[in-house]
Amino acid sequence: MPERIIGIDLGTTNSCVAVVEGGAPVVIPNRGGYKTTPSVVAISESGRRLVGHIAKRQSVTNAENTAYAVKRLIGRTWTSAAVKSMREGAPFELIEGPHHDVRVKLRDQTFSVPEISAFILQEMKLIADEHLGADVQKAVVTVPAYFNDSQRQATKDAGRIAGLDVIRIINEPTAAALAYGFGKNVEGKIAVYDLGGGTFDISLLEISNGVFEVMSTAGDTFLGGEDFDHRVLDWLVQGFQKEHGIGLTKDAMAMQRLKDAAEKAKCDLSSLQEVDINLPFITSTGKNQALHLQRTLSRSKLEELTLDLIERTVQICKLTMEDAEIDRADILDVVLVGGMTRMAKVQEMVAEFFGKEPCKGVHPDEVVAMGAAIQGAALVDKDNDMLLLDVTPHSLGIMIVGGYFHRLIERNTTVPTSKSHIFTTVRDNQTSVKILVFQGESDRADENELLGEFVLSGLRKAPRGEVEVEVTFEISADGIVSVVAKDMETGLLQSITVTASSGLTEEEIGRMAGESADFMMALKAEKEAEGARQEIEKLVDEADRLLPKVEVVLAGTPFGKDSLGAVRQVLSDARGAVDRRDAAEVERVREPLSRTVHMFRGLVQSARSDQDRDS
Amino acid sequence: MSDDVVGDVRRIIELGLERYRQGELSEAVLEWEEALRLDATNEEAQRLIAYVRDLQSTRRTTPAIAVVAASLEEDWPDKERTQPEMEHETIERVLRAETEAAAAAEAADDAADARGDDGFRRRNTIQSPISELLAPLTSPGWNAGSPTREAGAPAAPLFEDDTRKLGSDQHKTPAGRVPEFSGARSDDPAKEHRVRASELVDRCRAERHNNQPAAAARAAEDALRESEAAPFPGIAEVIEPARPFLEQVFEAHVGPAQGVPAVALTPEKMAKQAFDHRAGFLLSRIDGVLNIEQLLEISGMSRFDTLRILSTLLRAKAIRLLSAGGRRAPR
């Protein structure tokens, strides 16, 4: 049996894990039965780490210690616009890390962003481990198409910290397209409209001969399902204020319930025309009377509240199509991704814009994870002839005169690769050149990401344009970029090696991975101890039930008193061990208790048989 | 004030309470005075000190209490007791009979719980004779020569001697009796609540001892309600020392930490219950998946409050407990 590779959609608000079973991708539900798990991590008052649904269910009442949407921060520097935006809006504290990276402060602990993502990946791994009954080691993880090398590397590092070998990072729209095209022979352009919990992305892909190329991608990293929830929440709060004259916005418990109810109502309205929102005891008045919130939300009201949000997504689609110079008629199919695309109005407006009904053959919440699982399975299946290419997500090049960006390696180029170009000096008697290495798609260098810089000096003094410098870009199979500048006359070389960095050093990643492994060990031990405690409790219950009958059986026998004394001692020890949660003692009493119960069963059974015979 | 200082004050107050529980009243006062040195405005420490000082002055008049105590049982052992001991023993003896009746009722309730019975049953209210018996102790002027006084009570001059030995006869009334017992704090509006809460805490102990978790939890809840209903200065001196015990009582009633609670009432029936917004919040977190331990983590309330609310919801049958494996959890 080939090694199992899981596919993980590490989302901004929700994550999902899938695996290929019996040749088809299946999503693995979590312990609560849900197929998606909130990408939320919290530290409770007792210092316990909470991940997923449990963390989300306390996210308002423990807002300062609950990290969400950290995907917006991963691989970014402290000064980036996205970090600034999060610093202004997020209730949890962000601090600058030692390498100009971002750290998240939850209670008295500070975590790097890859660490927080690792907690989510670890949870997804646990879900898969339980489902498959094995310790899963390898995964394919998806990222947005616009993620740069640092963000991808940070995602890989998160995997390492979580104890996963991320064997491939793939673009989310590519994964969606893979799942969409699974078992089909698709050739042509498709649009992937992805409206998730926190972000919106539109990607245009070309599928040709089994190669999936992202032609254009755009979106809004601060537009998603949560904005829709807020509209409903505001409507509920205002309605309550109007009815009772009581504001609920300062009441964290009420707001947590309203937020949960708003999300649920929004989801229910995808299939129902109207829903009742009932929140009993939402608040108490000064007279110690509890008030209930009861409202009915119709689908049309929800559409009225959120129409402008949907229009924003359509506007982004329009601009992206125009930029890519692709006609709507050329789009073969529109794949919907993200839970928000279940909303009828979203589907209606997407259909209206693209001039065709979107594809409904794939599950919007699961399609990305399924695509990742398909790719994971293909990577280990030697018989699979699916062409899987590791490509550069962005173009690479240098800054040239005028501040322009000169591409040497175009995006989506298969790695490993190498490309050279000869440049000349731009000033008379120029003796040195500064090579600024950038990554991105803008023609203006400063709008792209600076990866590194170096200087090649010792050039011959000559009129401009006479001295030639050859610049060579090389990307290894591991994604390491080397840039070499060579004076063509003297052969003098200067170079730089750019390794994508998540903002963490190798030492830090190793330490975090060690801590994570320790945490998992402790969790496992705790789980085993809890299992043993529950077993002891059950045995004690049974022994308690049987004891009166055993006393009757043993009454009058010469050994009855001593035996019962010993038995009572065993039961007492067992109760004490369970009460004290003493794992070693629980282990010690397990065997004698088990023997006692076994003996009890035998005695009661034999007494019953004797009775039956006598009667 | 920094968090460290707040923490230190809390720790010192707890130390004092521990001393109090050991019967080391003077040492307890010293601890609380230490707490006041760190935080002079700490009302809890002030109240506790005031209470213990009252208690100490009460002990100086122990024979007066013995009058009432002796009247309750003729063979009252001839030894010196502290007021709490005597109150406790008196209550214990009266409670014994009452507890048997209550235990029978609660046992029936617990047994019904164990069978998984749903629905509500009316519970008989047990009429407690305690209030009546303790009335002379707690009402103003209890020792003012009332005709309800027991015939076997020692004569008044005993008091007169004592008060004169202290060098003052200012409390002497024209009738030659001491008008007010300072420990009884007749001007204290929280007095009745204090007595009832003490009774309830004792009842709680008795129920716990009799392995009646539901009945013990009910008594604990009633004691806390007395405390919450008590006017200023409150009855912290009764409730605070008992708080760790009350938490254990709620915990025992709620059951194992791995037990999974599930909502047991329809939304319509639920809305008719007399819960507050905090119970409403906790109910909204209960989904048949999260276990007790997880609820304690996410409730946003203290462990004590969360267990207390869960216990209330259980007693109201608004929730039922499943074990982690779906089996009804042992209670």
Interface residues (C-beta under 8 A of the other chain):
Chain A: R31 G32 G33 S44 E45 S46 R48 L50 H53 I54 R57 Q58 T61 N62 D251 A252 M253 A254 Q256 R257 D260 N278 L279 P280 F281 I282 T283 S284 N288 A290 H292 E530 Q534 E537 D541
Chain B: P256 Q258 P267 M270 A271 A274 F275 D276 H277 R278 A279 G280 F281 L283 S284 R285 D287 V289 L290 Q294 L296 E297 I298 S299 G300 S323 A324 G325 P330
